[in-house]
Amino acid sequence: MKLNFKINNLIKKEYNRQKKSINLIASENLASRQILNTTGSILTNKYAEGLPKKRYYGGCKIIDKIELLAIKNAKKLFNAEWVNVQPHSGSQANAALMLSILNPGDKILSFNLNHGGHLSHGSSVNFSGKLYKSCFYGINKDTELIDWKNLEKQSIIEKPKLIICGASSYSRDWNYKKFRKIADNIGAFLMSDISHTSGLIAKGFLNNPFPYCHFVTSTTHKTLRGPRGGIIMMGKNFKNIYIKKKNIASLLDSGVFPGTQGGPSENVIGAKAIAFSEALSSRYLKYILQIKKNTKKIAKTFIEKKYKIISNGTDNHLIVIDLTNKKLNGKMAEDALGRAGIIVNKNVIPFDQNKPTVTSGIRIGTPVVTSREMNENDMEKIVELIDQVLLNHDNDTIIKSIKKKVNKWMDKFPLLV
């Protein structure tokens, strides 16, 4: 009971922190009450190794219906042909996919982590970089957009078995058709990790990877606004791929279980089913449209205040700000803003001169503030507050006064959606 009291007290404190803060973490969002309730439901109790109707445990008839509903909803949302909803995270979805189609030592060509890529796409400190040989493409230093010449050159020189498109801090859309042409030229598989942008893709606000990519992975908790988890999908054209006479869908299922996981979290899968259903609604379409508007506005306002935005704008839900012209680094900015109740993360910028624990930039995203029903006018106010903090980053008195304003202002906006 004493432990329960401590945890419950900490949960209340975390609720208050979230309620009173301006959360601009691009990889976070607010799940609905129904998703939160399902994640904490008695579905937590059930062990269900295997696939629906092919379990290694008894008592799974109802669980099977829940998982099949999650698959059905995901297929409808993304117009996908095949889906596995069991991965515990985006990284585990990527791990299962790579295990299914690659052998240890095979080559991966992916987006440079320092230019906006992701750890699980071949970083040397991650399983993907330890098990497979990684090579990278990046952005053009002048345009700060994908360097297509370098990408094509790298693909011909390295001849990877898998090319990955997708990022954690790249603010522009992806040309999947162009990627597919490069992959076909060398006989490589093409995978897209849409973890950050899946919500925008599902509602048609960004390019669709399914006609071009053999495989698509995603998290379910970012712009999709669901529980924390992962998903693997294939489009209508790619279900009948065979590797060594084995159907790829079967290989991918085996890559998840028993390849990289044991029992799936059926409570989270139930919550995923709800998230996919919510994302099919007109209300969610309105939400995604507002994300686009808010992010465009926040980028434009920063630029007007002479902040350097990587690629000079955004197509999605985030921006990366280069702070070098403000004589600040990412760590200093994150700390100062945090003390003012404005939550961002320090972020490397392309060709960064600072180490990853310091960085020269910050990443800002709009999923949470948009979930809290904030609009373009609110984005202008947020930029003004951030600017005040950064201009006075070493003045505790001013920062404390800004925090009071932030806390009072954020009390006006709902936290649970």
C-alpha positions in Angstrom: 0.0 0.0 0.0 2.9 2.4 0.8 4.4 1.7 -2.6 1.0 2.3 -4.3 0.6 5.6 -2.5 4.0 6.7 -3.7 3.3 5.7 -7.3 -0.1 7.3 -7.3 1.3 10.5 -5.9 3.9 10.5 -8.6 1.3 9.9 -11.3 -0.7 13.0 -9.9 2.5 15.0 -10.1 3.1 13.9 -13.7 -0.5 14.8 -14.6 0.1 18.3 -13.2 3.4 18.6 -15.1 1.7 17.7 -18.3 -1.3 19.8 -17.6 0.7 23.0 -16.9 3.4 22.6 -19.5 3.6 23.5 -23.1 4.7 20.1 -24.6 6.5 20.5 -27.9 8.1 17.0 -28.0 7.5 15.9 -31.6 7.4 12.2 -30.7 4.8 12.5 -27.9 1.0 12.9 -28.0 -2.1 12.5 -25.9 -4.1 9.3 -26.0 -7.8 9.4 -25.5 -9.5 8.3 -22.3 -10.7 5.1 -24.0 -7.2 4.2 -25.1 -5.8 4.9 -21.6 -8.6 2.8 -20.0 -8.0 -0.1 -22.5 -4.2 0.0 -21.9 -4.9 -0.4 -18.2 -7.6 -3.0 -18.5 -7.8 -6.7 -17.6 -6.5 -7.5 -21.1 -3.2 -7.0 -19.4 -3.7 -10.4 -17.7 -3.8 -12.5 -20.9 -0.9 -14.4 -22.4 -1.4 -15.0 -26.1 1.8 -16.2 -27.9 1.2 -16.7 -31.6 -1.3 -15.3 -34.0 -5.1 -15.2 -33.9 -6.5 -18.7 -34.2 -2.9 -20.0 -34.0 -2.1 -19.5 -30.3 0.2 -21.5 -28.0 -2.2 -20.8 -25.0 -5.8 -21.6 -24.4 -8.5 -19.0 -23.5 -7.7 -16.8 -26.5 -11.1 -16.7 -28.3 -11.9 -13.2 -27.2 -8.3 -12.0 -27.5 -8.3 -13.2 -31.1 -11.4 -11.1 -31.9 -9.6 -8.0 -30.4 -6.4 -8.5 -32.4 -8.3 -9.2 -35.6 -10.3 -6.0 -35.1 -7.0 -4.1 -34.7 -5.7 -5.6 -37.9 -8.9 -4.9 -39.7 -8.9 -1.2 -38.6 -5.3 -0.7 -39.5 -5.8 -2.2 -43.0 -8.8 0.2 -43.5 -6.9 3.2 -42.2 -3.8 2.7 -44.4 -5.4 0.8 -47.2 -2.9 -2.0 -46.5 -3.0 -5.6 -47.6 -1.2 -7.2 -44.6 -0.6 -6.0 -41.0 1.0 -7.3 -37.9 0.0 -5.3 -34.8 2.1 -7.2 -32.2 5.4 -5.2 -32.1 5.9 -3.6 -28.7 7.6 -0.6 -30.3 8.7 0.9 -33.5 12.2 -0.3 -32.9 10.9 -3.9 -32.4 8.9 -3.6 -35.6 12.1 -2.7 -37.4 14.1 -5.4 -35.6 11.5 -8.1 -36.6 11.4 -6.9 -40.2 15.2 -6.9 -40.6 15.4 -10.3 -39.0 12.9 -11.6 -41.5 14.6 -10.4 -44.7 18.3 -9.9 -43.8 21.2 -12.1 -42.7 23.7 -10.9 -40.2 26.3 -8.8 -42.1 23.9 -7.8 -44.9 24.1 -4.1 -45.8 21.5 -1.4 -45.0 21.5 2.0 -46.6 19.6 4.6 -44.5 19.3 8.2 -43.6 22.2 9.6 -41.5 21.3 9.8 -37.8 23.0 13.2 -37.6 20.9 14.5 -40.4 17.6 13.4 -38.9 17.6 9.6 -39.1 16.8 7.0 -36.4 18.9 4.8 -34.1 17.1 1.6 -35.3 18.1 2.3 -39.0 21.7 1.2 -38.6 23.3 3.3 -35.9 26.5 1.7 -34.5 25.2 1.8 -31.0 21.9 0.0 -31.9 21.1 -3.6 -32.7 20.7 -2.6 -36.4 24.3 -1.3 -36.6 25.7 -4.2 -34.6 24.0 -7.0 -36.6 24.1 -5.5 -40.1 26.6 -3.4 -42.1 25.3 0.2 -42.3 26.0 2.9 -44.8 24.2 6.2 -45.0 22.9 9.0 -47.2 22.2 12.5 -46.0 21.1 16.0 -46.9 22.7 18.5 -49.3 24.5 21.1 -47.3 23.1 24.0 -49.3 19.5 22.9 -49.7 19.2 20.9 -46.5 17.1 18.4 -48.4 17.9 14.8 -49.4 21.0 14.7 -51.5 19.7 12.5 -54.3 23.1 12.3 -56.2 24.9 11.1 -53.1 22.1 8.6 -52.3 22.2 7.1 -55.8 26.0 7.0 -55.7 26.0 5.3 -52.3 23.4 2.7 -53.5 25.6 1.7 -56.5 28.8 1.6 -54.6 27.5 -0.2 -51.5 24.7 -2.4 -53.1 22.7 -2.7 -49.9 20.1 -5.4 -49.5 17.7 -2.9 -47.8 17.2 0.8 -48.3 15.4 2.6 -45.5 13.6 5.9 -45.8 12.2 7.7 -42.8 13.4 9.9 -40.0 13.0 11.2 -36.5 13.8 14.9 -37.2 13.4 15.7 -40.9 10.7 18.2 -41.6 10.2 17.5 -45.3 8.1 14.9 -47.2 9.6 11.8 -48.9 9.7 11.0 -52.6 9.0 7.2 -52.3 8.7 6.8 -56.1 12.3 8.1 -56.5 13.5 5.9 -53.7 11.9 2.8 -55.4 13.6 3.6 -58.7 17.0 3.6 -56.9 16.1 0.4 -55.0 15.0 -1.4 -58.2 18.2 -0.3 -59.9 20.3 -2.4 -57.5 17.7 -5.1 -56.6 17.2 -3.9 -53.0 14.2 -4.0 -50.7 12.7 -0.7 -49.8 11.3 0.0 -46.4 9.7 3.1 -45.0 9.5 3.9 -41.3 6.6 6.3 -41.0 6.6 6.4 -37.2 6.5 10.2 -37.0 4.3 10.9 -39.9 1.8 8.0 -40.0 -1.2 10.1 -39.0 -0.5 12.7 -41.7 0.0 9.9 -44.3 -3.1 8.1 -43.3 -5.2 11.2 -43.9 -3.5 12.1 -47.2 -1.5 15.1 -46.1 1.9 13.5 -47.1 3.0 11.2 -49.8 1.8 7.6 -49.6 4.7 5.0 -49.2 2.5 1.9 -49.8 2.5 1.9 -53.7 6.3 2.0 -53.7 7.8 0.5 -50.5 7.9 -3.2 -50.0 7.5 -2.7 -46.2 6.1 0.0 -44.0 6.7 0.2 -40.2 5.4 2.7 -37.7 4.8 3.5 -34.1 1.3 4.0 -32.9 1.8 6.7 -30.3 3.0 9.8 -32.2 0.8 11.5 -34.8 -1.5 8.5 -34.7 -2.4 9.4 -31.1 -2.6 5.8 -29.8 -0.9 3.7 -27.2 2.9 3.1 -27.2 3.6 0.4 -29.6 4.6 -0.6 -33.2 3.2 -2.0 -36.4 4.4 -3.6 -39.6 2.5 -3.4 -42.8 2.6 -4.2 -46.5 0.6 -2.8 -49.4 -1.5 -4.6 -52.0 1.4 -5.1 -54.4 3.8 -6.8 -52.0 2.0 -9.5 -50.0 3.1 -12.2 -52.4 6.9 -11.7 -52.2 8.8 -14.9 -51.6 12.3 -15.3 -50.0 13.8 -18.8 -50.3 10.3 -20.1 -51.3 8.7 -18.7 -48.1 5.9 -16.1 -48.3 7.1 -12.8 -46.9 4.0 -12.3 -44.8 4.7 -15.6 -43.0 8.4 -14.7 -42.5 7.4 -11.3 -41.1 4.9 -12.9 -38.6 7.7 -15.3 -37.5 10.1 -12.3 -37.3 7.9 -10.8 -34.6 7.1 -14.1 -32.8 9.2 -16.1 -32.0 11.9 -14.0 -33.7 12.1 -10.9 -31.5 9.2 -11.2 -29.0 7.3 -13.5 -26.7 3.8 -12.8 -25.8 2.1 -9.7 -27.3 0.7 -7.0 -25.1 -3.0 -7.6 -25.8 -4.1 -4.6 -23.7 -2.0 -2.4 -26.0 -3.3 -4.2 -29.1 -6.9 -3.5 -27.9 -5.9 0.2 -27.5 -4.3 0.1 -31.0 -7.7 -1.1 -32.4 -9.3 1.9 -30.8 -6.6 4.3 -32.1 -7.0 3.1 -35.7 -10.8 3.5 -35.4 -10.4 7.0 -34.0 -8.0 7.9 -36.8 -10.7 6.9 -39.3 -13.1 9.6 -38.0 -13.8 13.1 -39.3 -12.7 14.5 -35.9 -9.2 13.1 -36.4 -9.1 14.5 -40.0 -9.7 17.9 -38.5 -7.0 17.3 -35.9 -4.4 16.4 -38.6 -5.3 19.4 -40.7 -4.7 21.6 -37.6 -1.3 20.0 -37.0 -0.3 21.1 -40.5 -1.6 24.6 -39.9 0.0 24.9 -36.5 3.4 23.6 -37.7 3.5 25.9 -40.7 2.6 28.9 -38.5 5.2 28.1 -35.8 7.9 27.7 -38.5 6.9 31.0 -40.2 6.9 32.9 -36.9 10.3 31.6 -35.9 11.7 32.6 -39.3 10.2 36.1 -38.9 12.2 36.3 -35.6 15.4 35.4 -37.4 15.7 31.9 -36.2 17.4 29.4 -38.6 15.0 26.6 -39.5 16.6 23.5 -41.1 15.4 23.3 -44.7 13.7 26.7 -44.2 10.3 25.2 -43.4 8.3 22.1 -42.9 5.8 19.7 -44.6 4.9 17.7 -41.5 4.5 18.1 -37.7 7.9 19.3 -36.7 10.8 21.7 -37.2 14.5 21.6 -36.2 16.0 25.0 -35.2 19.7 25.7 -35.6 20.6 27.9 -32.6 24.2 28.8 -33.6 23.2 32.3 -34.8 21.6 32.9 -31.4 24.9 31.9 -29.6 23.1 29.0 -27.8 23.4 25.3 -27.9 20.6 22.7 -27.7 21.4 21.7 -24.1 21.3 25.3 -22.9 18.0 25.9 -24.7 16.3 22.7 -23.5 17.3 23.5 -19.9 16.1 27.1 -20.0 12.8 26.3 -21.7 12.2 23.4 -19.3 12.6 25.8 -16.3 9.9 27.9 -17.9 7.5 25.0 -18.4 8.1 24.7 -22.1 9.2 21.2 -23.0 11.4 20.6 -26.1 14.4 18.3 -26.8 17.9 19.2 -27.8 18.6 17.9 -31.3 21.6 17.5 -33.5 21.6 19.6 -36.7 23.2 18.4 -40.0 27.0 18.7 -39.9 26.7 19.6 -36.2 30.0 20.7 -34.5 28.7 19.9 -31.0 28.5 16.4 -29.6 25.1 14.6 -29.3 24.9 15.3 -25.6 25.1 19.1 -26.3 23.9 19.6 -29.9 23.4 22.9 -31.8 19.7 22.7 -32.1 16.3 21.9 -30.7 13.4 19.9 -32.2 9.8 21.3 -31.9 6.6 19.4 -32.7 2.9 20.3 -32.6 1.1 17.0 -32.0 0.4 17.6 -28.2 -0.4 21.3 -28.4 -2.8 20.5 -31.3 -4.4 17.7 -29.3 -4.9 20.3 -26.5 -7.0 22.3 -29.1 -4.5 25.1 -29.7 -4.6 27.0 -33.0 -2.4 29.2 -35.1 -2.8 32.2 -32.8 -1.6 30.1 -29.9 1.4 29.1 -32.0 2.4 32.8 -32.3 2.2 33.1 -28.5 4.3 30.0 -28.0 7.1 31.3 -30.3 7.0 34.6 -28.4 7.4 32.8 -25.1 10.2 30.7 -26.4 12.0 33.7 -27.8 11.7 35.5 -24.4 13.2 32.5 -22.6 16.1 32.1 -25.0 16.9 35.8 -24.9 17.0 35.6 -21.1 18.2 32.0 -20.7 20.5 32.9 -17.8 18.0 35.2 -15.9 16.1 33.1 -13.4 13.8 35.9 -12.3 12.5 36.4 -15.9 12.2 32.6 -16.5 10.2 32.1 -13.3 7.8 34.8 -14.3 7.4 33.2 -17.7 6.7 29.9 -16.1 3.9 31.4 -14.1 2.4 32.7 -17.3 2.8 29.3 -19.0 1.2 27.4 -16.1 -1.8 29.8 -15.9 -2.3 29.8 -19.7 -2.1 26.0 -20.1 -4.8 25.5 -17.4 -7.2 26.7 -20.0 -6.6 23.8 -22.4 -7.8 20.2 -21.9 -5.2 17.5 -21.3 -7.4 14.4 -21.7 -9.0 14.1 -25.2 
